[in-house]
Amino acid sequence: MQSGAGAYDPTIVAAFKAALVHQGLVVVGLLVVLAVAWRVLRLAEVRRAAAPASAQVGGQGSGSAPAATAAAAAAGALPEPAGRRFLRIAFGLLWLLDGVLQGQAAMPVDMAQKVIQPAAASSPAWVQHLVGVGVTIWSFHPVQAAASAVWIQVGLGVLLLVAPRGRWSRLAGVVGISWGLVVWVFGEAFGGIFAPGLSVLFGAPGAAIFYVLAGAAVALPDRAWQGRRLGRRLLGGLGAFLLAMGVLQAWPGRGFWTGTGVGVAGGAAPGPIGAMAAQMAGVPQPQFLSSSLRAFAAFAQAHGFAVNLVVVVALVAAGAAFLSGRPRPARLALAGAAVFFLADWILVEDLGFLGGVGTDPNGAIPLLALLAGGYKALTAAPGPGEPPARVEPAPGRGVRWSAAHGDVLALGPTYLLRSLAAVAALGVVLLGAVPMAVASASPNADPIVAQAVDGTPAATTFPAPGFHLVDQAGHAVSLTGLRGKTLVVTFLDPVCTSDCPLIAQELRRTDVLLGRAAARVELVAIDVNPLYEARPYLVAFDRQERLDRLPNWRFLTGGSSQLARVWNAYGIEVERTTGGAMVAHTDLAFVVDARGQVRWTLDATPGAGTPATQSSFAVTLADAVRQTLGSS
Amino acid sequence: MCSVVGLATLVAGGLLVPPAAAVPSAGTTNAAGQGATSDPGRLATSLQTAAGTWASVPMGHLGTRLGTFWQLLYRPRGGRRWTDVVSALGVATNGGLVIAGSGPDGLLAAVGPSNLLRFSPVAATTGDGRSWSVRAPLAGAVSALADAGTGALALSDAAGGGRLLATSGPTKRWHPLATAGSLARSVGGRSCQPVALTVVAYDPSGTPLVGAACRRPGVVGILADEGGTWRSVGPSLAAGQWAEGVSVLRLQAAGGTLVALLELRGPLGSGLVAARSGPHGAWRLSAPTRLGAGDRVVSAGPAGPEGQFVLLRTPAGAERLLVSGPRLSWSSLPRPPPTTATVAFGPSGAADVLAVSGSVMTNWALQPAGTRWRRAGALHVGILYGSSA
């Protein structure tokens, strides 16, 4: 399913940029408000610090640490665990990068048809159906969806970076889980785990699932990070995953052991690894990158067995080392995994974010980040029997996050700043999420989709040219006889094979959108085929398009000269074409008010005729009709 | 009833037909297996009227449905040049074109549905096709047409083997006349048990006829509507050699008789038989001409007043052109040029093959000696690729 517009359609690109700018201004406004709030709170804190000792809460002296600081010092504040810190900052930066990538101009149109749909192409029908829901939402609201993805991911990234501890930080982890799951299901079709040809080299089981795991780790309570158990479990789980991927890679009959396979026409074709590298080489990118990919593709084709052997050994060895849970083997495995997955990232995954629709750096980088985070959690945490490190909070610098309770004014500028920054970041996430949720609830596409194909409706005021014709039931119909009703007048070919059936469906949809107001509207189509003017053809068309069930539908015809006069009057060009093609005619729709004045002229060209363009045109036409009804 | 000579010839021919591999077929099949024909409704063909010669051929990008545009070509009697008149039909022809003679100098044409059009427009013309009048549309896809002036017959696709429709006049709607199922229950259809309706025609007296592929082996399914009762009027074949069934590929009234083209399938392969009805319903049959394994009928039509032609394409892509004359014996014409779509025979029996490459139709005339084809002309058709998308 597509939106129906071109990837770089100027209307949609301009609307996307405008949406980002407008929403960016909202973000700036939010930052300004929060900056003012921070300033006010800071001034209040300074004044209180300068007040006499008896007037202060907790009895703190001027310039000394707040009471909470002392309490925290007495309790022994703990630094953020190194593993958690690493994961939080790494995935904060990754989400930030992904948000920026989501702002590429082609995203509104190409995301659905070049990223989401292909991801599910080889998956079972139920996965495609599920992904189809996401595709529909995106193609119906391309600008909103693309802008939302930008702000959600940017906000999430900032939230992870500015909130090192406490509830805000754990909330960032939860948001990361939620959004990561949305991306994994609807954007990555479950990472392709239900499709054939699964391989960690190609990004299985989907980069988003690594983001979800990182979010889950960040969302854990502090006590989970005490000791080495979490690190051991994290590395153990990832080690088991790598081991399984190694077994899968080694599995006979999957084609990975040979550099070549059998092509569609029976000739030799590259094996899976070479084929993927060759395919990625075709993505628009700097020459030196594509050359490297092609060279690797050729190498993999010539030495398929050796390449796969290296892959299998690397995966199994690393997996076993991580599973051991011991720091030294894990360190060696981490170094090896870094080399291996960086090579995979460059030579097979092609960095992941090139080509104009790259949404993230693919799976190798987040997997490496998880491994590194797990290693830090294993080695930086105190071992069994070792006391946890304690840090004395610096005087006047505000208490550490772990003891940030009670009097917020006593907590110092750093905490205040971070709190306000976290509020801002969460606001940015909501700025993306809420409008998209609202848009998703609507079954109708945004008008921008139709505008990209047909332009905006033209407001006009001129008398509608008259006509005296006969409808599909043989009743005489004239423009004068229809006074008092708002009309949608268009021109359809009853034996058309493409545009006219689509336009007919758009008119049906418009009728549904009008609801009760449809009783005041007549949908009038005038036959535009010079040969097929007989009523049986109108009836056949009506049955084909289920228009015979609409009480306010009229398909009009007449003699050749009668029809030609009406075509000319409405500016409809009709041409018999050569070589077995359809009759060519102008696709226009006119909205005529109850007094017989044309109030709107719309280009009715259906374009690709996708559900999104049809829905969008129906919305646009219904809006024009409602405006006309309202002014009548 | 077959003549003794014809029956003996059939027996001998059946023994000589080699085993045939499964032959791909896009359309009409019988219950016992697939035949060598493409969908009869999508076969290129030609026919002769008093005004001139008509041909329907697919042109354009033949590998894609919306890139293929069927053309209606016309050459006036005595003329040498072909013209393209399909634009007069006013409808996209990606779905195929079925034509039938209408009266002495008229033509009836139905355009197959394609893309979002799901019914078949029908139009008629007389003379050279400059002006057309529409007939009532047909539901579904049309695979065969016949016109008797006072009425017309059509076959449209339907689940269960096809539907026979009739109209009693140019302005009248089509009404259902029979289906494969109803014919199987009729007096004349019980012996055949039609599984698919393949052709329609009128006999010289104006009786509606329908041809079918029969489930019963060795039975030729030609049924006549005699006042609402369907009777079998086809030839009889000796059972045994054609255990896999018989399909009627063509049926036409010619020179006061009925001419039919039959495809016979047996354990030893497939063959084509030309048949002509004689007095009192007696039929004469040609010896079967053997079809090679994988041979496909590309086109079939009349060859002169009482003859028939069949254009075959072998799996290797070579063409074979067979002609059966008034005496029903088969003969091969010189191998036609590659990409030949159909053959048009003039009133004097002169043959033109129409070869198609993209949007160019080249016609080749048979040299007087009958040994080779000579390029006679070319027609460039202005095909609007992408117009139907």
Chai-1 contact restraints between the chains, C-beta under 6 A:
chainA,res_idxA,chainB,res_idxB,connection_type,confidence,min_distance_angstrom,max_distance_angstrom,comment,restraint_id
A,V495,B,V91,contact,1.0,0.0,6.0,A-B,restraint_1
A,V495,B,P121,contact,1.0,0.0,6.0,A-B,restraint_2
A,T497,B,A92,contact,1.0,0.0,6.0,A-B,restraint_3
A,T497,B,S114,contact,1.0,0.0,6.0,A-B,restraint_4
A,T497,B,N115,contact,1.0,0.0,6.0,A-B,restraint_5
A,T497,B,L116,contact,1.0,0.0,6.0,A-B,restraint_6
A,T497,B,L117,contact,1.0,0.0,6.0,A-B,restraint_7
A,T497,B,S388,contact,1.0,0.0,6.0,A-B,restraint_8
A,S498,B,N115,contact,1.0,0.0,6.0,A-B,restraint_9
A,S498,B,L116,contact,1.0,0.0,6.0,A-B,restraint_10
A,S498,B,S388,contact,1.0,0.0,6.0,A-B,restraint_11
A,P501,B,L116,contact,1.0,0.0,6.0,A-B,restraint_12
A,N529,B,G90,contact,1.0,0.0,6.0,A-B,restraint_13
A,L531,B,G90,contact,1.0,0.0,6.0,A-B,restraint_14
A,Y532,B,V134,contact,1.0,0.0,6.0,A-B,restraint_15
A,A534,B,V134,contact,1.0,0.0,6.0,A-B,restraint_16
A,P536,B,A136,contact,1.0,0.0,6.0,A-B,restraint_17
A,P536,B,P137,contact,1.0,0.0,6.0,A-B,restraint_18
A,Y537,B,P137,contact,1.0,0.0,6.0,A-B,restraint_19
A,A540,B,F119,contact,1.0,0.0,6.0,A-B,restraint_20
A,A540,B,P137,contact,1.0,0.0,6.0,A-B,restraint_21
A,Q544,B,R118,contact,1.0,0.0,6.0,A-B,restraint_22
A,R576,B,S87,contact,1.0,0.0,6.0,A-B,restraint_23
A,R576,B,G90,contact,1.0,0.0,6.0,A-B,restraint_24
A,T577,B,L384,contact,1.0,0.0,6.0,A-B,restraint_25
A,T578,B,S87,contact,1.0,0.0,6.0,A-B,restraint_26
A,T578,B,G382,contact,1.0,0.0,6.0,A-B,restraint_27
A,G579,B,F69,contact,1.0,0.0,6.0,A-B,restraint_28
A,G579,B,V381,contact,1.0,0.0,6.0,A-B,restraint_29
A,G579,B,G382,contact,1.0,0.0,6.0,A-B,restraint_30
A,G579,B,I383,contact,1.0,0.0,6.0,A-B,restraint_31
A,G579,B,L384,contact,1.0,0.0,6.0,A-B,restraint_32
A,G580,B,F69,contact,1.0,0.0,6.0,A-B,restraint_33
A,G580,B,W70,contact,1.0,0.0,6.0,A-B,restraint_34
A,G580,B,Q71,contact,1.0,0.0,6.0,A-B,restraint_35
A,G580,B,V86,contact,1.0,0.0,6.0,A-B,restraint_36
A,G580,B,T93,contact,1.0,0.0,6.0,A-B,restraint_37
A,A581,B,A92,contact,1.0,0.0,6.0,A-B,restraint_38
A,A581,B,L384,contact,1.0,0.0,6.0,A-B,restraint_39
A,A581,B,S387,contact,1.0,0.0,6.0,A-B,restraint_40
A,M582,B,A92,contact,1.0,0.0,6.0,A-B,restraint_41
A,V583,B,G90,contact,1.0,0.0,6.0,A-B,restraint_42
